[in-house]
Amino acid sequence: PDLILEKDVKVAIRDFADEHYCFGWIQNSPRKSIVGEARCTKESANSLKKFMSEILNEDQNHTISIREYRDTLIRLHFTHFK
């Protein structure tokens, strides 16, 4: 992806997730980091992880930590990424 300015990282991740039919949330944390959760198909999740790694690794000041959950009991459905 093209170089994305820091202020646009959340928007870029949200838009990518929407385009790949993921749902979830993303926001700033009190620790000056970005946190979120996404639920996607396995293929879309892999694409989203790759996208986030690429845009965050363009700047050495960013690190990324992704935790995968095998399954959850959440049964709520959202129509878009917020």
PyRosetta script that sets phi, psi and omega in degrees:
from pyrosetta import init, pose_from_sequence

init()
pose = pose_from_sequence("PDLILEKDVKVAIRDFADEHYCFGWIQNSPRKSIVGEARCTKESANSLKKFMSEILNEDQNHTISIREYRDTLIRLHFTHFK")
pose.set_psi(1, 160.1)
pose.set_omega(1, 176.8)
pose.set_phi(2, -66.4)
pose.set_psi(2, 157.2)
pose.set_omega(2, 176.3)
pose.set_phi(3, -57.7)
pose.set_psi(3, 127.7)
pose.set_omega(3, -178.5)
pose.set_phi(4, -112.9)
pose.set_psi(4, 129.7)
pose.set_omega(4, 179.2)
pose.set_phi(5, -65.9)
pose.set_psi(5, 149.1)
pose.set_omega(5, -176.1)
pose.set_phi(6, -53.5)
pose.set_psi(6, -40.7)
pose.set_omega(6, -178.3)
pose.set_phi(7, -66.8)
pose.set_psi(7, -16.9)
pose.set_omega(7, -177.9)
pose.set_phi(8, -100.8)
pose.set_psi(8, 0.7)
pose.set_omega(8, -175.9)
pose.set_phi(9, -61.2)
pose.set_psi(9, -47.5)
pose.set_omega(9, -179.7)
pose.set_phi(10, -61.6)
pose.set_psi(10, -42.2)
pose.set_omega(10, 179.7)
pose.set_phi(11, -64.1)
pose.set_psi(11, -42.6)
pose.set_omega(11, -179.7)
pose.set_phi(12, -63.6)
pose.set_psi(12, -43.2)
pose.set_omega(12, 178.6)
pose.set_phi(13, -65.1)
pose.set_psi(13, -44.8)
pose.set_omega(13, 178.6)
pose.set_phi(14, -59.2)
pose.set_psi(14, -47.3)
pose.set_omega(14, -178.6)
pose.set_phi(15, -64.0)
pose.set_psi(15, -42.2)
pose.set_omega(15, 178.4)
pose.set_phi(16, -61.5)
pose.set_psi(16, -44.8)
pose.set_omega(16, 179.4)
pose.set_phi(17, -61.2)
pose.set_psi(17, -43.8)
pose.set_omega(17, 177.8)
pose.set_phi(18, -59.5)
pose.set_psi(18, -44.4)
pose.set_omega(18, -178.6)
pose.set_phi(19, -64.8)
pose.set_psi(19, -22.9)
pose.set_omega(19, -178.8)
pose.set_phi(20, -106.9)
pose.set_psi(20, 19.3)
pose.set_omega(20, 174.0)
pose.set_phi(21, 59.8)
pose.set_psi(21, 35.7)
pose.set_omega(21, 173.8)
pose.set_phi(22, -93.3)
pose.set_psi(22, 159.6)
pose.set_omega(22, 172.9)
pose.set_phi(23, -135.7)
pose.set_psi(23, 156.1)
pose.set_omega(23, -178.3)
pose.set_phi(24, 155.2)
pose.set_psi(24, -146.2)
pose.set_omega(24, -177.1)
pose.set_phi(25, -151.2)
pose.set_psi(25, 160.8)
pose.set_omega(25, 176.5)
pose.set_phi(26, -151.4)
pose.set_psi(26, 138.6)
pose.set_omega(26, -178.8)
pose.set_phi(27, -159.9)
pose.set_psi(27, 167.7)
pose.set_omega(27, 174.3)
pose.set_phi(28, -77.1)
pose.set_psi(28, 147.3)
pose.set_omega(28, 175.5)
pose.set_phi(29, -106.3)
pose.set_psi(29, 163.6)
pose.set_omega(29, 177.0)
pose.set_phi(30, -62.6)
pose.set_psi(30, -17.4)
pose.set_omega(30, -179.3)
pose.set_phi(31, -90.3)
pose.set_psi(31, 18.7)
pose.set_omega(31, 179.5)
pose.set_phi(32, 60.0)
pose.set_psi(32, 42.6)
pose.set_omega(32, 175.9)
pose.set_phi(33, -132.6)
pose.set_psi(33, 175.1)
pose.set_omega(33, 177.1)
pose.set_phi(34, -109.9)
pose.set_psi(34, 130.6)
pose.set_omega(34, 177.7)
pose.set_phi(35, -126.1)
pose.set_psi(35, 157.2)
pose.set_omega(35, 178.5)
pose.set_phi(36, -177.0)
pose.set_psi(36, -179.9)
pose.set_omega(36, 178.1)
pose.set_phi(37, -144.8)
pose.set_psi(37, 138.2)
pose.set_omega(37, 178.7)
pose.set_phi(38, -133.8)
pose.set_psi(38, 142.5)
pose.set_omega(38, 175.2)
pose.set_phi(39, -123.1)
pose.set_psi(39, 124.6)
pose.set_omega(39, -173.4)
pose.set_phi(40, -146.6)
pose.set_psi(40, 171.7)
pose.set_omega(40, 166.9)
pose.set_phi(41, -66.9)
pose.set_psi(41, 162.5)
pose.set_omega(41, -179.2)
pose.set_phi(42, -58.4)
pose.set_psi(42, -41.8)
pose.set_omega(42, -179.9)
pose.set_phi(43, -64.8)
pose.set_psi(43, -45.8)
pose.set_omega(43, 179.1)
pose.set_phi(44, -65.7)
pose.set_psi(44, -37.4)
pose.set_omega(44, 179.0)
pose.set_phi(45, -62.7)
pose.set_psi(45, -41.9)
pose.set_omega(45, 178.1)
pose.set_phi(46, -63.3)
pose.set_psi(46, -40.3)
pose.set_omega(46, 178.0)
pose.set_phi(47, -64.8)
pose.set_psi(47, -42.2)
pose.set_omega(47, -180.0)
pose.set_phi(48, -65.2)
pose.set_psi(48, -43.6)
pose.set_omega(48, 178.0)
pose.set_phi(49, -60.7)
pose.set_psi(49, -43.7)
pose.set_omega(49, 179.4)
pose.set_phi(50, -63.2)
pose.set_psi(50, -44.8)
pose.set_omega(50, 179.3)
pose.set_phi(51, -59.9)
pose.set_psi(51, -47.4)
pose.set_omega(51, -179.0)
pose.set_phi(52, -63.5)
pose.set_psi(52, -41.6)
pose.set_omega(52, 178.8)
pose.set_phi(53, -61.5)
pose.set_psi(53, -42.2)
pose.set_omega(53, -179.1)
pose.set_phi(54, -65.5)
pose.set_psi(54, -47.2)
pose.set_omega(54, -175.9)
pose.set_phi(55, -73.5)
pose.set_psi(55, -31.5)
pose.set_omega(55, -179.2)
pose.set_phi(56, -82.4)
pose.set_psi(56, -24.2)
pose.set_omega(56, 178.7)
pose.set_phi(57, -83.5)
pose.set_psi(57, -6.3)
pose.set_omega(57, 175.9)
pose.set_phi(58, -66.6)
pose.set_psi(58, -25.3)
pose.set_omega(58, 179.7)
pose.set_phi(59, -118.3)
pose.set_psi(59, 122.0)
pose.set_omega(59, -176.6)
pose.set_phi(60, -66.4)
pose.set_psi(60, -9.7)
pose.set_omega(60, 178.9)
pose.set_phi(61, -80.0)
pose.set_psi(61, -7.0)
pose.set_omega(61, -178.7)
pose.set_phi(62, -105.2)
pose.set_psi(62, 145.1)
pose.set_omega(62, 169.8)
pose.set_phi(63, -128.1)
pose.set_psi(63, 158.1)
pose.set_omega(63, -179.0)
pose.set_phi(64, -130.8)
pose.set_psi(64, 137.4)
pose.set_omega(64, 176.8)
pose.set_phi(65, -133.1)
pose.set_psi(65, 121.2)
pose.set_omega(65, -178.2)
pose.set_phi(66, -119.9)
pose.set_psi(66, 129.7)
pose.set_omega(66, 177.0)
pose.set_phi(67, -113.9)
pose.set_psi(67, 124.6)
pose.set_omega(67, 179.6)
pose.set_phi(68, -98.3)
pose.set_psi(68, 135.9)
pose.set_omega(68, 175.4)
pose.set_phi(69, -106.3)
pose.set_psi(69, 135.1)
pose.set_omega(69, 179.6)
pose.set_phi(70, -66.0)
pose.set_psi(70, -45.1)
pose.set_omega(70, -179.8)
pose.set_phi(71, -165.8)
pose.set_psi(71, 156.8)
pose.set_omega(71, 176.3)
pose.set_phi(72, -133.3)
pose.set_psi(72, 171.0)
pose.set_omega(72, 178.3)
pose.set_phi(73, -96.8)
pose.set_psi(73, 7.1)
pose.set_omega(73, -179.8)
pose.set_phi(74, -68.5)
pose.set_psi(74, 128.6)
pose.set_omega(74, -178.3)
pose.set_phi(75, -118.9)
pose.set_psi(75, 12.6)
pose.set_omega(75, 178.1)
pose.set_phi(76, -80.1)
pose.set_psi(76, 148.2)
pose.set_omega(76, 179.8)
pose.set_phi(77, -126.2)
pose.set_psi(77, 134.6)
pose.set_omega(77, 179.9)
pose.set_phi(78, -115.9)
pose.set_psi(78, 152.1)
pose.set_omega(78, -178.0)
pose.set_phi(79, -90.2)
pose.set_psi(79, -13.5)
pose.set_omega(79, -179.1)
pose.set_phi(80, -159.9)
pose.set_psi(80, 169.7)
pose.set_omega(80, 179.6)
pose.set_phi(81, -85.9)
pose.set_psi(81, 130.5)
pose.set_omega(81, -179.1)
pose.set_phi(82, -106.0)
pose.dump_pdb("model.pdb")
